[in-house]
Amino acid sequence: MHVRLRSHHGQVAATRDALTSLPGFTSGSKHDDNEEEEEKEEEDEKEEEQEEVRRCRRKKRRKRMMIMKIMTMRIIIIMKIKVE
């Protein structure tokens, strides 16, 4: 009986090790959960930084486009005045 328990325990440990080596499976310990939470927080922070960079780029792009429109309108007005 005792040998069977040991053998069974070895199989459980081997199965657990095999499962934890697969992506998406964890052993269920608190340590793994904390690591996952930290990784998720890091990913969220990176996404927030990227979103802020995108917002800044959009703002700069809009500003450039407005300047280009204003310059174009000024050139058109000057050309119209010269033609008249």
JOJO-V726114 format. One record per helix or strand of 3 or more residues. SS is the DSSP state (a for helix, b for strand). FROM is the first residue (numbers start at 0). LEN is the number of residues. If there is no record, write none. Layout:
BEGIN
[[SS:FROM:LEN] [SS:FROM:LEN]]
END
This chain:
BEGIN
[[a:1:20] [a:29:54]]
END
